[in-house]
Amino acid sequence: MMRKLLLLTVIFWKCNMAFAQSPSELCTVFPAMDTLFLQTTCHQTAVLCTNLPLSEINDFQFRNRGRVMPPTAPCNFDTLRYYSAEGSILLSSVFAPFFIDKWQVNHRFFSGEFQLISDLIDSLNIWDSTGSWEYDSERRLIIGGNAANSYGTLTIDILLASTTLTFPYVIESFAQNVGIPLPLGWHNITAINNSARCRDTITVQVLCTTTDTLSLNLDIGQKRTICLDDRELTTQIVRIFEANETQSNRYTFERTNEKCLIFNGLNTRKDTLELVFCNRFGICDTTVLFLQVQAKTNDVQAKAIRKGETGRFCVDRRTLGLPGAIRVFEQIVAPSNLPDDQTNKVRFQINANSSASGNFCLEYQGITEGIDTAFVQICDEFGNCDTLQYQLTVVSPNYINDTLLLNFDIRTHCFNTNNFTGRSLKMELDCRNNSERQIIDVQLDTQRFCLIYKGTQIGNDSLCVWLTDEFGNAALTVFLLYSGPPIPTMIRRILYVNENIEICLDPHQLPGIITNAYNICPEDGGLYAAMFLDADTRCVDITGLDLGKERLCAVVCDNLGFCDTTYIEVSVVAYPFLPQAVNDSATTTQDQSTLN
């Protein structure tokens, strides 16, 4: 990431400050302005670069608001690129001719012959046309070279001296002026030359900026506005540009006012932009924009719920695409370009704490069966707005109760899909009570729209199966399931003394072939009722003997090892009193009522 920092910047007010009436008492130490703005990275110092050459550093004293401040930061660096021929008297014309052996510039090599140093310079400038080579006779330096090029060692063969001279290429950076390090904040700097009886003063503000980030999602053809945070610049923005600007066919943007830009998505792709914006003093800040252009997606969030069910839709800021902070979140009527499907089947309400908590949610409650739609407008601080559409289908569930023989019964339930008009029918599993224990093993057959389930542990479980299509049609089936061994049966009967009845056992819970039947509590019986279990017919013959209660515990088993138990309890009671004849007679005449 490239961040452009301007360390010494533009003029604010042009004038010189003299501290005595005589012009001779004014030294030209600082840039000719009253106030200078310097920018640095935060937690680091900036350098106030003076007009003084380093050779005069001991002639001046520097004060910051009266306190002595040493000038410990040399500045105004220059770069010298050269081959040093100092001390090489062998290059005098006495030993000519000289031979250059494979001088390298980038990936090219040059060789040649010369008589004088001036001939060498001419050859270097021919081979390296942008190098601007020259010879400094005082320092005996061959100076030149383009910063964009790489240079190899200069090797010169001298045949008359039977020797070879090797000169490495040197890049040397050196400061030229006196500099003063300054921390963040305001400073009043004075330079005093006591011997020359002159001084100069300047006011300096050192500030830093931090890089901000914004995220922006655009549909193809969609336009959105972002506004840059210019508070760290202290004054208005005069220039906005893209660092490392390249021509893009994925987006365009244009400036709409002092600090806002409007972007238009053209083609799908992710990009990272560095937007640099500067004030009139040359102080610049940077905002990194993560931009994603995507194909337009379906904005409708659809869901099927039960009658009476409550819940909420909350906005996911990561996928929303609005770059600024949310300022508006409110329910609206259907926009003119969208169908109005608001039917009052659902009670919608904006969460009262949305703005305060930062979680923007729409609450709902299913009232009556049917489809209902809500529209919510959400806007950010830059004026970008989206309309969110929520569609809810309210249904009453169909309940199915079933008992499964543990680790044996496998059920397949296929759903009726004839009432669905959409082509994209989805089948989803929901609301399992004991999904962690895996009481019921479940498989969804999404091709035939069937549910396959089997009991794997003893216990109760419930699960819901939703069928939905793209038009909002929905159906919910709730399965209330029990998995375990056969459930014992309790039968109670009342009979009179000497009355005889027969009760035949129902073995429908057993999956195999019945092999035997027996009584597991034979000690009960015989006093009040005679009870006999026929193992072949699996029927119990019962005769009342005396007043009281009698019990039989019948167990029926199959060839697979499953057994079912039936408890039969008989209460023997006496016959009620028989009716007695009495003389109830009366005499009456024709067409006359008589009350007796």
Residue, then its C-alpha position, 0 to 999 in steps of 0.5 A: m500500500m502506498r501512502k503519500l505523505l507530504l513532509l514540507t508543504v505549501i505556503f499559508w501566508k507569505c511574509n517575513m517576521a523581523f524582530a528589529q526595525s533594521p533589515s540587517e537583523l533578519c536572517t533567512v533561516f526558514p521558508a518565507m511564511d508565517t505558518l508551516f504545516l508538516q505531516t508525518t505518520c502518527h507516533q513519529t516526528a516531522v522534520l522542519c527543514t531550514n535554509l541553512p547549509l550543514s556547514e553553518i549548523n554551529d552558527f545558530q541556536f534554535r528555540n521552541r517556545g523559548r526552550v533550546m532545541p538542538p537541530t538533530a535531523p539533517c534534511n534535504f538529501d541529495t543522491l550522488r551516483y558515481y564511479s570513483a577514479e580517485g588515486s588512479i594515476l594509471l588513467s593518465s594519457v601516458f598509459a593509453p590506450f585503455f580497454i573497457d571490459k564488459w560494462q553492464v547496464n541492466h542486462r546489456f554489456f558494452s566493451g570498447e577502447f578509449q584514449l582520454i577520460s573525455d572519450l570514456i565519458d562520451s562512450l558511457n553516454i552513448w551506451d547509456s543515453t539517459g545516464s547524463w555521465e560527466y567527469d568531476s576532475e576535482r574529486r576524480l569522480i565519474i558521475g551519472g546514472n539513471a535511478a531506474n537502471s542497474y549498473g555493474t562494475l566498471t573494469i578497465d584493462i591497461l595493457l602498457a601497465s599490465t594491470t586491470l582497474t576495477f571501479p564499483y558503482v556507488i550510490e551515496s545519499f547525503a544531507q545538505n541542510v539543517g533540520i529540526p525534529l518536531p513532535l505532533g502539535w503547534h510549535n513556535i521556532t526561533a533561530i538566533n545568530n548571536s554573532a551576526r545579530c539576526r534571527d528568524t521565526i516561524t510557526v509550525q503545526v505538525l499533524c498526522t492522519t490515519t488511514d480509514t477503510l470503507s466497504l462498498n457493494l454494488d450491483i451491476g448498474q447500481k450507483r452509490t455515494i461515499c463521503l470521505d472523512d476529512r476531519e483530520l485535514t482541519t480544512q476542506i478538501v481541494r483534490i481527490f485522486e486514486a493512488n496508482e490510478t489505472q483505467s478500470n472497466r469494472y467501475t467508474f466514479e466521479r466527485t459530487n461535492e467537496k468530499c463525496l464520490i458516486f460510484n457506478g458498478l459496471n462488471t463483476r469483480k472485487d477491487t481495492l482502491e486507495l483514495v487520496f484527498c488533500n487540503r490546500f496546504g498539501i496535507c493528504d489523507t487516505t481511505v482504502l475502499f474495498l469495492q465489490v461489483q456483483a450481479k443483481t440478486n433477489d432482494v426478497q427474504a422469504k420464510a415460512i412460519r407457524k401460526g402464532e410464531t414470533g421472530r425477527f429479521c436482522v440486517d447483516r451489515r456485511t452483506l448490505g453494501l451500504p458504506g456509511a453508518i445507518r441513519v434510517f430504518e423504517q417500515i414503508v408501504a410497497p414501492s410503486n415498482l413492486p407488487d403490494d402483497q401486504t395482507n395483514k396475515v403477519r404483524f410486523q414491527i420495527n424493533a424499538n432498540s434498533s438504532a441504539s443497539g446498532n442491530f437493525c431488526l424487523e419483528y414479526q408474529g404470524i396471525t392467520e394463514g396466508i402470505d404477507t409482505a413487509f417493506v423496510q427502507i434503510c439509509d446510511e449517512f451518505g444518503n444511500c438507501d435500500t428497500l428490503q422486502y420480507q415475505l412470510t407464509v403463515v401455515s398451520p401444521n399437520y401433526i403425525n403421531d407414530t410409535l417405532l419399535l426400537n431398532f426395528d421399525i423403518r417408516t417412509h412418509c412421502f408428502n403430497t406436492n400437488n398443491f405447489t405451483g412453483r418449479s423450485l420445491k425445497m424440503e427442509l428439516d427443522c425443530r428437532n427436540n432431541s437431535e443431539r441424542q439421535i433418538i430418531d435417525v432421519q433421512l430426507d429423500t429430496q427427489r421423491f419428497c419423502l421422509i425416512y425415519k427409524g428409532t435408535q434410542i428409547g425416548n420421545d422426539s419431534l421433527c418438522v418438515w417444511l415444503t416451500d416453493e419460490f412463490g411462497n407456498a408452504a406446508l408444515t408437517v410435525f412428527l411426534l415420535y416415540s421409539g422404544p420396546p412395545i408399550p404395555t397395555m392395561i385392560r380393566r373389566i367389571l363382571y358379575v359373580n358367575e359371569n363369563i367373558e373372553i378377552c383376546l390379546d392384540p399382538h399388533q406391536l410385535p413384528g414377528i410370528i407369535t411363538n408363545a404366550y404366558n402369565i408372569c404373575p400366576e400368584d394373582g388369581g383364583l380367589y375372586a375370578a377364574m382366569f385362563l390364558d390359552a397360549d394357542t388362541r392368545c385369549v383369556d377366559i374369565t369367570g367371576l367367582d366372588l366379590g373382589k379384584e383379580r389380575l392377570c399379566a399376559v406376555v406374548c412373544d414373537n420369533l424375533g425376540f420381541c415381547d408385549t405385555t398386557y395387564i388385565e384387571v377384573s372387578v367382580v361385583a354383585y348383581p343389582f336388586l331385581p325389580q319387585a311387582v306392586n299393585d299400581s292400578a287406577t280407573t278412569t272414564q273415556d276422554q277424562s284425565t286421571l292423576n294417581 
